[in-house]
Amino acid sequence: MKEKIAKLIDVKSIVTLILVFTLVGIVLSGRQMDEKVFLLFSNCTTMIVTYFFTKRSTDQ
């Protein structure tokens, strides 16, 4: 159990979680935002999440 928590708490996981929570916060707040800035942020967040979740481990 401690190993799973240790793997969760690394830099890439923290950055990914912060980006996802920020994107969700922006969407749920309903605040007006420049469309180009929102598209850039959402595309970058999607790109980072996709990279980390599809990255294959070479420790096999």
PDB file of N, CA, C and O in Angstrom:
ATOM      1  N   MET A   1       0.825  -1.198   0.000  1.00  0.00           N
ATOM      2  CA  MET A   1       0.000   0.000   0.000  1.00  0.00           C
ATOM      3  C   MET A   1       0.867   1.259   0.000  1.00  0.00           C
ATOM      4  O   MET A   1       0.568   2.226  -0.701  1.00  0.00           O
ATOM      5  N   LYS A   2       1.938   1.241   0.788  1.00  0.00           N
ATOM      6  CA  LYS A   2       2.815   2.401   0.851  1.00  0.00           C
ATOM      7  C   LYS A   2       3.518   2.638  -0.479  1.00  0.00           C
ATOM      8  O   LYS A   2       3.800   3.778  -0.847  1.00  0.00           O
ATOM      9  N   GLU A   3       3.799   1.559  -1.197  1.00  0.00           N
ATOM     10  CA  GLU A   3       4.457   1.693  -2.496  1.00  0.00           C
ATOM     11  C   GLU A   3       3.554   2.386  -3.512  1.00  0.00           C
ATOM     12  O   GLU A   3       4.017   3.192  -4.319  1.00  0.00           O
ATOM     13  N   LYS A   4       2.260   2.064  -3.464  1.00  0.00           N
ATOM     14  CA  LYS A   4       1.307   2.699  -4.376  1.00  0.00           C
ATOM     15  C   LYS A   4       1.188   4.190  -4.085  1.00  0.00           C
ATOM     16  O   LYS A   4       1.109   5.001  -5.008  1.00  0.00           O
ATOM     17  N   ILE A   5       1.174   4.547  -2.822  1.00  0.00           N
ATOM     18  CA  ILE A   5       1.101   5.955  -2.442  1.00  0.00           C
ATOM     19  C   ILE A   5       2.386   6.674  -2.834  1.00  0.00           C
ATOM     20  O   ILE A   5       2.345   7.818  -3.286  1.00  0.00           O
ATOM     21  N   ALA A   6       3.521   6.012  -2.665  1.00  0.00           N
ATOM     22  CA  ALA A   6       4.797   6.612  -3.047  1.00  0.00           C
ATOM     23  C   ALA A   6       4.871   6.846  -4.546  1.00  0.00           C
ATOM     24  O   ALA A   6       5.418   7.856  -4.988  1.00  0.00           O
ATOM     25  N   LYS A   7       4.326   5.919  -5.336  1.00  0.00           N
ATOM     26  CA  LYS A   7       4.315   6.105  -6.790  1.00  0.00           C
ATOM     27  C   LYS A   7       3.386   7.238  -7.197  1.00  0.00           C
ATOM     28  O   LYS A   7       3.646   7.944  -8.172  1.00  0.00           O
ATOM     29  N   LEU A   8       2.303   7.411  -6.447  1.00  0.00           N
ATOM     30  CA  LEU A   8       1.343   8.463  -6.767  1.00  0.00           C
ATOM     31  C   LEU A   8       1.928   9.847  -6.502  1.00  0.00           C
ATOM     32  O   LEU A   8       1.631  10.810  -7.210  1.00  0.00           O
ATOM     33  N   ILE A   9       2.757   9.924  -5.478  1.00  0.00           N
ATOM     34  CA  ILE A   9       3.300  11.219  -5.078  1.00  0.00           C
ATOM     35  C   ILE A   9       4.683  11.402  -5.707  1.00  0.00           C
ATOM     36  O   ILE A   9       5.700  11.329  -5.017  1.00  0.00           O
ATOM     37  N   ASP A  10       4.710  11.635  -6.986  1.00  0.00           N
ATOM     38  CA  ASP A  10       5.920  12.047  -7.661  1.00  0.00           C
ATOM     39  C   ASP A  10       5.599  13.282  -8.481  1.00  0.00           C
ATOM     40  O   ASP A  10       4.436  13.670  -8.596  1.00  0.00           O
ATOM     41  N   VAL A  11       6.592  13.883  -9.034  1.00  0.00           N
ATOM     42  CA  VAL A  11       6.417  15.188  -9.674  1.00  0.00           C
ATOM     43  C   VAL A  11       5.430  15.143 -10.830  1.00  0.00           C
ATOM     44  O   VAL A  11       4.578  16.023 -10.949  1.00  0.00           O
ATOM     45  N   LYS A  12       5.534  14.120 -11.688  1.00  0.00           N
ATOM     46  CA  LYS A  12       4.638  14.088 -12.841  1.00  0.00           C
ATOM     47  C   LYS A  12       3.183  13.902 -12.422  1.00  0.00           C
ATOM     48  O   LYS A  12       2.285  14.460 -13.052  1.00  0.00           O
ATOM     49  N   SER A  13       2.941  13.135 -11.382  1.00  0.00           N
ATOM     50  CA  SER A  13       1.568  12.955 -10.907  1.00  0.00           C
ATOM     51  C   SER A  13       1.017  14.236 -10.299  1.00  0.00           C
ATOM     52  O   SER A  13      -0.145  14.583 -10.507  1.00  0.00           O
ATOM     53  N   ILE A  14       1.850  14.927  -9.553  1.00  0.00           N
ATOM     54  CA  ILE A  14       1.407  16.172  -8.924  1.00  0.00           C
ATOM     55  C   ILE A  14       1.088  17.218  -9.984  1.00  0.00           C
ATOM     56  O   ILE A  14       0.071  17.906  -9.894  1.00  0.00           O
ATOM     57  N   VAL A  15       1.953  17.340 -10.986  1.00  0.00           N
ATOM     58  CA  VAL A  15       1.715  18.312 -12.056  1.00  0.00           C
ATOM     59  C   VAL A  15       0.444  17.964 -12.818  1.00  0.00           C
ATOM     60  O   VAL A  15      -0.365  18.841 -13.122  1.00  0.00           O
ATOM     61  N   THR A  16       0.269  16.677 -13.127  1.00  0.00           N
ATOM     62  CA  THR A  16      -0.918  16.244 -13.854  1.00  0.00           C
ATOM     63  C   THR A  16      -2.187  16.534 -13.061  1.00  0.00           C
ATOM     64  O   THR A  16      -3.157  17.051 -13.616  1.00  0.00           O
ATOM     65  N   LEU A  17      -2.192  16.211 -11.778  1.00  0.00           N
ATOM     66  CA  LEU A  17      -3.364  16.458 -10.942  1.00  0.00           C
ATOM     67  C   LEU A  17      -3.675  17.951 -10.827  1.00  0.00           C
ATOM     68  O   LEU A  17      -4.841  18.346 -10.869  1.00  0.00           O
ATOM     69  N   ILE A  18      -2.654  18.771 -10.684  1.00  0.00           N
ATOM     70  CA  ILE A  18      -2.870  20.212 -10.587  1.00  0.00           C
ATOM     71  C   ILE A  18      -3.489  20.750 -11.875  1.00  0.00           C
ATOM     72  O   ILE A  18      -4.417  21.558 -11.832  1.00  0.00           O
ATOM     73  N   LEU A  19      -2.973  20.302 -13.019  1.00  0.00           N
ATOM     74  CA  LEU A  19      -3.522  20.758 -14.297  1.00  0.00           C
ATOM     75  C   LEU A  19      -4.971  20.321 -14.481  1.00  0.00           C
ATOM     76  O   LEU A  19      -5.804  21.107 -14.933  1.00  0.00           O
ATOM     77  N   VAL A  20      -5.272  19.081 -14.136  1.00  0.00           N
ATOM     78  CA  VAL A  20      -6.639  18.583 -14.295  1.00  0.00           C
ATOM     79  C   VAL A  20      -7.595  19.324 -13.361  1.00  0.00           C
ATOM     80  O   VAL A  20      -8.677  19.728 -13.786  1.00  0.00           O
ATOM     81  N   PHE A  21      -7.215  19.507 -12.104  1.00  0.00           N
ATOM     82  CA  PHE A  21      -8.085  20.216 -11.166  1.00  0.00           C
ATOM     83  C   PHE A  21      -8.278  21.677 -11.581  1.00  0.00           C
ATOM     84  O   PHE A  21      -9.363  22.232 -11.410  1.00  0.00           O
ATOM     85  N   THR A  22      -7.232  22.296 -12.123  1.00  0.00           N
ATOM     86  CA  THR A  22      -7.359  23.675 -12.596  1.00  0.00           C
ATOM     87  C   THR A  22      -8.315  23.755 -13.778  1.00  0.00           C
ATOM     88  O   THR A  22      -9.149  24.659 -13.844  1.00  0.00           O
ATOM     89  N   LEU A  23      -8.198  22.818 -14.708  1.00  0.00           N
ATOM     90  CA  LEU A  23      -9.100  22.805 -15.866  1.00  0.00           C
ATOM     91  C   LEU A  23     -10.545  22.578 -15.435  1.00  0.00           C
ATOM     92  O   LEU A  23     -11.451  23.242 -15.938  1.00  0.00           O
ATOM     93  N   VAL A  24     -10.766  21.657 -14.520  1.00  0.00           N
ATOM     94  CA  VAL A  24     -12.118  21.410 -14.013  1.00  0.00           C
ATOM     95  C   VAL A  24     -12.651  22.646 -13.288  1.00  0.00           C
ATOM     96  O   VAL A  24     -13.822  22.996 -13.430  1.00  0.00           O
ATOM     97  N   GLY A  25     -11.798  23.297 -12.520  1.00  0.00           N
ATOM     98  CA  GLY A  25     -12.214  24.515 -11.826  1.00  0.00           C
ATOM     99  C   GLY A  25     -12.611  25.630 -12.775  1.00  0.00           C
ATOM    100  O   GLY A  25     -13.587  26.341 -12.536  1.00  0.00           O
ATOM    101  N   ILE A  26     -11.858  25.781 -13.847  1.00  0.00           N
ATOM    102  CA  ILE A  26     -12.182  26.801 -14.840  1.00  0.00           C
ATOM    103  C   ILE A  26     -13.521  26.503 -15.501  1.00  0.00           C
ATOM    104  O   ILE A  26     -14.350  27.395 -15.680  1.00  0.00           O
ATOM    105  N   VAL A  27     -13.722  25.237 -15.861  1.00  0.00           N
ATOM    106  CA  VAL A  27     -14.969  24.858 -16.536  1.00  0.00           C
ATOM    107  C   VAL A  27     -16.162  25.030 -15.602  1.00  0.00           C
ATOM    108  O   VAL A  27     -17.191  25.563 -16.018  1.00  0.00           O
ATOM    109  N   LEU A  28     -16.050  24.596 -14.365  1.00  0.00           N
ATOM    110  CA  LEU A  28     -17.178  24.662 -13.430  1.00  0.00           C
ATOM    111  C   LEU A  28     -17.462  26.067 -12.923  1.00  0.00           C
ATOM    112  O   LEU A  28     -18.586  26.358 -12.512  1.00  0.00           O
ATOM    113  N   SER A  29     -16.468  26.942 -12.945  1.00  0.00           N
ATOM    114  CA  SER A  29     -16.693  28.298 -12.440  1.00  0.00           C
ATOM    115  C   SER A  29     -17.576  29.112 -13.376  1.00  0.00           C
ATOM    116  O   SER A  29     -18.278  30.021 -12.933  1.00  0.00           O
ATOM    117  N   GLY A  30     -17.547  28.796 -14.652  1.00  0.00           N
ATOM    118  CA  GLY A  30     -18.370  29.513 -15.613  1.00  0.00           C
ATOM    119  C   GLY A  30     -17.874  30.901 -15.922  1.00  0.00           C
ATOM    120  O   GLY A  30     -18.600  31.691 -16.525  1.00  0.00           O
ATOM    121  N   ARG A  31     -16.661  31.223 -15.529  1.00  0.00           N
ATOM    122  CA  ARG A  31     -16.100  32.546 -15.779  1.00  0.00           C
ATOM    123  C   ARG A  31     -15.784  32.718 -17.262  1.00  0.00           C
ATOM    124  O   ARG A  31     -15.426  31.763 -17.952  1.00  0.00           O
ATOM    125  N   GLN A  32     -15.921  33.930 -17.727  1.00  0.00           N
ATOM    126  CA  GLN A  32     -15.589  34.224 -19.116  1.00  0.00           C
ATOM    127  C   GLN A  32     -14.075  34.295 -19.255  1.00  0.00           C
ATOM    128  O   GLN A  32     -13.381  34.920 -18.453  1.00  0.00           O
ATOM    129  N   MET A  33     -13.588  33.637 -20.296  1.00  0.00           N
ATOM    130  CA  MET A  33     -12.153  33.570 -20.518  1.00  0.00           C
ATOM    131  C   MET A  33     -11.918  33.677 -22.020  1.00  0.00           C
ATOM    132  O   MET A  33     -12.767  33.271 -22.813  1.00  0.00           O
ATOM    133  N   ASP A  34     -10.792  34.210 -22.402  1.00  0.00           N
ATOM    134  CA  ASP A  34     -10.472  34.288 -23.822  1.00  0.00           C
ATOM    135  C   ASP A  34     -10.443  32.870 -24.396  1.00  0.00           C
ATOM    136  O   ASP A  34      -9.824  31.971 -23.828  1.00  0.00           O
ATOM    137  N   GLU A  35     -11.108  32.692 -25.506  1.00  0.00           N
ATOM    138  CA  GLU A  35     -11.267  31.356 -26.093  1.00  0.00           C
ATOM    139  C   GLU A  35      -9.928  30.735 -26.476  1.00  0.00           C
ATOM    140  O   GLU A  35      -9.723  29.534 -26.300  1.00  0.00           O
ATOM    141  N   LYS A  36      -9.020  31.552 -26.998  1.00  0.00           N
ATOM    142  CA  LYS A  36      -7.723  31.020 -27.413  1.00  0.00           C
ATOM    143  C   LYS A  36      -6.893  30.558 -26.217  1.00  0.00           C
ATOM    144  O   LYS A  36      -6.202  29.543 -26.299  1.00  0.00           O
ATOM    145  N   VAL A  37      -6.955  31.286 -25.124  1.00  0.00           N
ATOM    146  CA  VAL A  37      -6.216  30.900 -23.918  1.00  0.00           C
ATOM    147  C   VAL A  37      -6.788  29.606 -23.349  1.00  0.00           C
ATOM    148  O   VAL A  37      -6.042  28.715 -22.942  1.00  0.00           O
ATOM    149  N   PHE A  38      -8.114  29.507 -23.324  1.00  0.00           N
ATOM    150  CA  PHE A  38      -8.744  28.288 -22.813  1.00  0.00           C
ATOM    151  C   PHE A  38      -8.394  27.086 -23.677  1.00  0.00           C
ATOM    152  O   PHE A  38      -8.085  26.019 -23.147  1.00  0.00           O
ATOM    153  N   LEU A  39      -8.437  27.239 -25.003  1.00  0.00           N
ATOM    154  CA  LEU A  39      -8.085  26.140 -25.900  1.00  0.00           C
ATOM    155  C   LEU A  39      -6.631  25.718 -25.724  1.00  0.00           C
ATOM    156  O   LEU A  39      -6.328  24.525 -25.723  1.00  0.00           O
ATOM    157  N   LEU A  40      -5.737  26.680 -25.578  1.00  0.00           N
ATOM    158  CA  LEU A  40      -4.332  26.360 -25.367  1.00  0.00           C
ATOM    159  C   LEU A  40      -4.137  25.588 -24.066  1.00  0.00           C
ATOM    160  O   LEU A  40      -3.422  24.586 -24.041  1.00  0.00           O
ATOM    161  N   PHE A  41      -4.767  26.047 -22.985  1.00  0.00           N
ATOM    162  CA  PHE A  41      -4.621  25.380 -21.693  1.00  0.00           C
ATOM    163  C   PHE A  41      -5.235  23.980 -21.718  1.00  0.00           C
ATOM    164  O   PHE A  41      -4.632  23.030 -21.219  1.00  0.00           O
ATOM    165  N   SER A  42      -6.418  23.849 -22.292  1.00  0.00           N
ATOM    166  CA  SER A  42      -7.061  22.537 -22.316  1.00  0.00           C
ATOM    167  C   SER A  42      -6.308  21.563 -23.220  1.00  0.00           C
ATOM    168  O   SER A  42      -6.224  20.376 -22.904  1.00  0.00           O
ATOM    169  N   ASN A  43      -5.765  22.037 -24.327  1.00  0.00           N
ATOM    170  CA  ASN A  43      -4.971  21.163 -25.193  1.00  0.00           C
ATOM    171  C   ASN A  43      -3.673  20.721 -24.524  1.00  0.00           C
ATOM    172  O   ASN A  43      -3.273  19.563 -24.647  1.00  0.00           O
ATOM    173  N   CYS A  44      -3.020  21.630 -23.824  1.00  0.00           N
ATOM    174  CA  CYS A  44      -1.791  21.261 -23.109  1.00  0.00           C
ATOM    175  C   CYS A  44      -2.085  20.255 -21.999  1.00  0.00           C
ATOM    176  O   CYS A  44      -1.333  19.299 -21.813  1.00  0.00           O
ATOM    177  N   THR A  45      -3.164  20.465 -21.269  1.00  0.00           N
ATOM    178  CA  THR A  45      -3.537  19.525 -20.212  1.00  0.00           C
ATOM    179  C   THR A  45      -3.839  18.150 -20.796  1.00  0.00           C
ATOM    180  O   THR A  45      -3.386  17.138 -20.260  1.00  0.00           O
ATOM    181  N   THR A  46      -4.591  18.104 -21.876  1.00  0.00           N
ATOM    182  CA  THR A  46      -4.910  16.835 -22.522  1.00  0.00           C
ATOM    183  C   THR A  46      -3.649  16.145 -23.029  1.00  0.00           C
ATOM    184  O   THR A  46      -3.520  14.926 -22.915  1.00  0.00           O
ATOM    185  N   MET A  47      -2.730  16.905 -23.581  1.00  0.00           N
ATOM    186  CA  MET A  47      -1.493  16.352 -24.099  1.00  0.00           C
ATOM    187  C   MET A  47      -0.647  15.746 -22.983  1.00  0.00           C
ATOM    188  O   MET A  47      -0.092  14.660 -23.154  1.00  0.00           O
ATOM    189  N   ILE A  48      -0.541  16.421 -21.860  1.00  0.00           N
ATOM    190  CA  ILE A  48       0.251  15.918 -20.745  1.00  0.00           C
ATOM    191  C   ILE A  48      -0.383  14.681 -20.134  1.00  0.00           C
ATOM    192  O   ILE A  48       0.317  13.710 -19.845  1.00  0.00           O
ATOM    193  N   VAL A  49      -1.691  14.697 -19.933  1.00  0.00           N
ATOM    194  CA  VAL A  49      -2.384  13.533 -19.378  1.00  0.00           C
ATOM    195  C   VAL A  49      -2.251  12.333 -20.309  1.00  0.00           C
ATOM    196  O   VAL A  49      -2.006  11.219 -19.847  1.00  0.00           O
ATOM    197  N   THR A  50      -2.406  12.543 -21.594  1.00  0.00           N
ATOM    198  CA  THR A  50      -2.275  11.455 -22.560  1.00  0.00           C
ATOM    199  C   THR A  50      -0.869  10.882 -22.553  1.00  0.00           C
ATOM    200  O   THR A  50      -0.700   9.665 -22.621  1.00  0.00           O
ATOM    201  N   TYR A  51       0.132  11.730 -22.473  1.00  0.00           N
ATOM    202  CA  TYR A  51       1.516  11.260 -22.454  1.00  0.00           C
ATOM    203  C   TYR A  51       1.778  10.373 -21.239  1.00  0.00           C
ATOM    204  O   TYR A  51       2.362   9.297 -21.370  1.00  0.00           O
ATOM    205  N   PHE A  52       1.351  10.818 -20.065  1.00  0.00           N
ATOM    206  CA  PHE A  52       1.643  10.050 -18.857  1.00  0.00           C
ATOM    207  C   PHE A  52       0.833   8.763 -18.758  1.00  0.00           C
ATOM    208  O   PHE A  52       1.324   7.774 -18.214  1.00  0.00           O
ATOM    209  N   PHE A  53      -0.395   8.752 -19.271  1.00  0.00           N
ATOM    210  CA  PHE A  53      -1.202   7.548 -19.153  1.00  0.00           C
ATOM    211  C   PHE A  53      -0.929   6.529 -20.238  1.00  0.00           C
ATOM    212  O   PHE A  53      -1.301   5.365 -20.091  1.00  0.00           O
ATOM    213  N   THR A  54      -0.292   6.934 -21.323  1.00  0.00           N
ATOM    214  CA  THR A  54       0.024   5.977 -22.381  1.00  0.00           C
ATOM    215  C   THR A  54       1.484   5.588 -22.416  1.00  0.00           C
ATOM    216  O   THR A  54       1.880   4.754 -23.230  1.00  0.00           O
ATOM    217  N   LYS A  55       2.282   6.164 -21.564  1.00  0.00           N
ATOM    218  CA  LYS A  55       3.705   5.852 -21.498  1.00  0.00           C
ATOM    219  C   LYS A  55       3.884   4.433 -20.973  1.00  0.00           C
ATOM    220  O   LYS A  55       3.337   4.077 -19.929  1.00  0.00           O
ATOM    221  N   ARG A  56       4.646   3.632 -21.693  1.00  0.00           N
ATOM    222  CA  ARG A  56       4.846   2.238 -21.288  1.00  0.00           C
ATOM    223  C   ARG A  56       6.083   2.121 -20.424  1.00  0.00           C
ATOM    224  O   ARG A  56       7.096   2.779 -20.661  1.00  0.00           O
ATOM    225  N   SER A  57       5.984   1.288 -19.439  1.00  0.00           N
ATOM    226  CA  SER A  57       7.126   1.045 -18.556  1.00  0.00           C
ATOM    227  C   SER A  57       8.096   0.074 -19.214  1.00  0.00           C
ATOM    228  O   SER A  57       7.671  -0.893 -19.846  1.00  0.00           O
ATOM    229  N   THR A  58       9.380   0.319 -19.074  1.00  0.00           N
ATOM    230  CA  THR A  58      10.389  -0.569 -19.643  1.00  0.00           C
ATOM    231  C   THR A  58      10.987  -1.492 -18.590  1.00  0.00           C
ATOM    232  O   THR A  58      12.009  -2.132 -18.835  1.00  0.00           O
ATOM    233  N   ASP A  59      10.353  -1.564 -17.415  1.00  0.00           N
ATOM    234  CA  ASP A  59      10.879  -2.378 -16.306  1.00  0.00           C
ATOM    235  C   ASP A  59      10.413  -3.814 -16.352  1.00  0.00           C
ATOM    236  O   ASP A  59      10.418  -4.480 -15.317  1.00  0.00           O
ATOM    237  N   GLN A  60      10.011  -4.324 -17.500  1.00  0.00           N
ATOM    238  CA  GLN A  60       9.472  -5.678 -17.566  1.00  0.00           C
ATOM    239  C   GLN A  60      10.523  -6.684 -17.625  1.00  0.00           C
ATOM    240  O   GLN A  60      10.232  -7.878 -17.684  1.00  0.00           O
TER     241      GLN A  60
END
